[in-house]
Amino acid sequence: MASVCGLVAQSRVKIKVVSEMLGHADIAITLRVCRHVLPHMQDIAAREMDDIFAGGENRGTSGK
């Protein structure tokens, strides 16, 4: 399961989609299993939010 979580953290696949594909009853289960990758996902989200609030001038470059 850890490798699945790692792949999720590096992709833009929504956690809800991953949860459904893994057959989890809800995303809470997926988030508990993958909690060790959340800091990485939060860093990516923070960069993307910075891009949004900066007027989108850096859109498409986050997470690289």
Backbone as JSON, one array per atom type, in Angstrom:
{
  "sequence": "MASVCGLVAQSRVKIKVVSEMLGHADIAITLRVCRHVLPHMQDIAAREMDDIFAGGENRGTSGK",
  "N": [[0.82, -1.2, 0.0], [2.04, 1.19, 0.6], [3.52, 1.99, -1.65], [1.5, 2.66, -3.44], [0.44, 4.89, -2.13], [2.62, 6.61, -2.33], [2.72, 7.02, -5.1], [0.3, 8.31, -5.45], [0.79, 10.68, -4.07], [2.59, 11.89, -5.76], [1.15, 12.44, -7.97], [-1.64, 14.01, -9.68], [-4.01, 12.94, -9.13], [-7.18, 12.78, -7.73], [-7.87, 12.24, -4.28], [-10.28, 11.01, -3.64], [-10.91, 9.54, -5.92], [-8.81, 7.69, -5.92], [-9.38, 6.38, -3.52], [-11.82, 5.14, -4.16], [-10.93, 3.44, -6.22], [-9.26, 1.74, -4.81], [-11.08, 0.44, -3.33], [-11.9, 1.31, -0.87], [-14.12, 2.13, 1.81], [-14.59, 4.81, 2.37], [-12.98, 8.06, 1.98], [-11.61, 8.59, 4.3], [-10.41, 6.27, 5.22], [-8.47, 5.84, 3.23], [-6.95, 8.15, 3.58], [-5.96, 7.7, 6.16], [-4.35, 5.47, 5.71], [-2.5, 6.54, 3.94], [-1.32, 8.62, 5.27], [1.33, 9.26, 5.79], [2.35, 10.44, 3.53], [1.16, 12.85, 3.29], [2.39, 15.4, 4.06], [4.01, 15.99, 1.81], [2.05, 16.22, -0.18], [0.7, 18.42, 0.81], [2.61, 20.4, 0.54], [2.75, 20.64, -2.26], [0.13, 21.49, -2.78], [0.17, 23.95, -1.44], [2.02, 25.39, -3.0], [0.61, 25.5, -5.4], [-1.62, 27.0, -4.61], [-0.34, 29.39, -4.01], [0.4, 30.1, -6.6], [-2.14, 30.51, -7.74], [-3.1, 32.72, -6.25], [-1.23, 34.55, -7.0], [-2.04, 35.38, -9.4], [-1.9, 33.48, -11.32], [0.43, 33.41, -12.79], [2.45, 31.53, -12.62], [1.28, 29.15, -13.22], [0.95, 25.64, -13.74], [3.55, 24.93, -13.21], [3.93, 23.95, -10.71], [4.96, 21.49, -8.32], [7.12, 20.44, -9.61]],
  "CA": [[0.0, 0.0, 0.0], [2.88, 2.37, 0.68], [3.89, 2.44, -2.99], [0.31, 3.32, -3.98], [0.38, 6.21, -1.51], [3.68, 7.41, -2.93], [2.3, 7.4, -6.45], [-0.77, 9.3, -5.29], [1.4, 11.93, -3.65], [3.31, 12.48, -6.88], [0.24, 12.67, -9.09], [-2.72, 14.96, -9.44], [-5.23, 12.16, -8.99], [-7.93, 13.15, -6.53], [-7.88, 11.19, -3.27], [-11.57, 10.32, -3.73], [-10.79, 8.57, -7.01], [-7.92, 6.63, -5.43], [-10.13, 5.65, -2.5], [-12.77, 4.27, -4.86], [-10.2, 2.41, -6.96], [-8.73, 0.78, -3.84], [-12.2, -0.24, -2.7], [-12.11, 1.79, 0.49], [-15.49, 2.57, 2.04], [-14.59, 6.27, 2.27], [-11.63, 8.6, 1.86], [-10.95, 8.59, 5.61], [-9.55, 5.09, 5.26], [-7.34, 6.11, 2.35], [-6.12, 9.17, 4.22], [-5.25, 7.08, 7.28], [-3.31, 4.6, 5.15], [-1.51, 7.34, 3.22], [-1.02, 9.85, 6.02], [2.77, 9.56, 5.77], [2.69, 11.22, 2.34], [0.42, 14.1, 3.29], [3.2, 16.63, 4.01], [4.4, 16.24, 0.42], [0.86, 16.68, -0.88], [0.4, 19.76, 1.3], [3.58, 21.31, -0.09], [2.31, 20.85, -3.63], [-1.09, 22.3, -2.72], [0.55, 25.3, -1.05], [2.63, 26.05, -4.17], [-0.44, 25.79, -6.37], [-2.41, 28.12, -4.09], [0.48, 30.59, -4.23], [0.26, 30.44, -8.03], [-3.49, 31.03, -7.96], [-3.21, 34.06, -5.66], [-0.3, 35.43, -7.69], [-2.61, 35.7, -10.69], [-1.72, 32.39, -12.26], [1.58, 33.59, -13.64], [3.31, 30.35, -12.56], [0.44, 27.96, -13.35], [1.5, 24.51, -14.48], [4.93, 24.64, -12.84], [3.99, 23.42, -9.36], [5.22, 20.08, -8.15], [8.25, 19.98, -10.42]],
  "C": [[0.86, 1.26, 0.0], [3.26, 2.89, -0.7], [2.71, 3.13, -3.68], [0.23, 4.74, -3.42], [1.45, 7.13, -2.09], [3.32, 7.89, -4.31], [1.22, 8.46, -6.4], [-0.18, 10.66, -4.95], [2.1, 12.65, -4.79], [2.4, 12.81, -8.06], [-0.78, 13.74, -8.73], [-4.06, 14.24, -9.35], [-5.9, 12.53, -7.68], [-8.01, 11.96, -5.58], [-9.18, 10.4, -3.29], [-11.52, 9.23, -4.8], [-9.93, 7.39, -6.57], [-8.65, 5.76, -4.42], [-11.11, 4.67, -3.15], [-12.06, 3.14, -5.58], [-9.64, 1.34, -6.03], [-9.84, 0.03, -3.12], [-12.44, 0.16, -1.26], [-13.54, 2.33, 0.63], [-15.62, 4.09, 1.97], [-13.15, 6.78, 2.26], [-10.9, 8.64, 3.2], [-10.0, 7.41, 5.74], [-8.29, 5.33, 4.43], [-6.4, 7.12, 2.99], [-5.35, 8.61, 5.41], [-4.1, 6.22, 6.78], [-2.17, 5.42, 4.57], [-1.05, 8.57, 3.99], [0.45, 10.23, 5.99], [3.18, 10.37, 4.55], [2.01, 12.58, 2.33], [1.29, 15.34, 3.31], [3.64, 16.99, 2.59], [3.21, 16.8, -0.37], [0.5, 18.09, -0.45], [1.36, 20.78, 0.72], [3.17, 21.64, -1.52], [1.08, 21.76, -3.66], [-0.75, 23.75, -2.37], [1.17, 26.06, -2.22], [1.55, 26.41, -5.19], [-1.33, 26.94, -5.91], [-1.65, 29.43, -4.24], [0.35, 31.06, -5.68], [-1.09, 31.08, -8.31], [-3.58, 32.47, -7.46], [-2.25, 35.05, -6.3], [-0.82, 35.78, -9.09], [-2.37, 34.65, -11.75], [-0.48, 32.48, -13.12], [2.52, 32.39, -13.65], [2.52, 29.06, -12.74], [1.12, 26.88, -14.19], [2.93, 24.16, -14.11], [5.03, 24.04, -11.45], [4.26, 21.94, -9.37], [6.36, 19.53, -8.97], [9.53, 20.2, -9.69]]
}
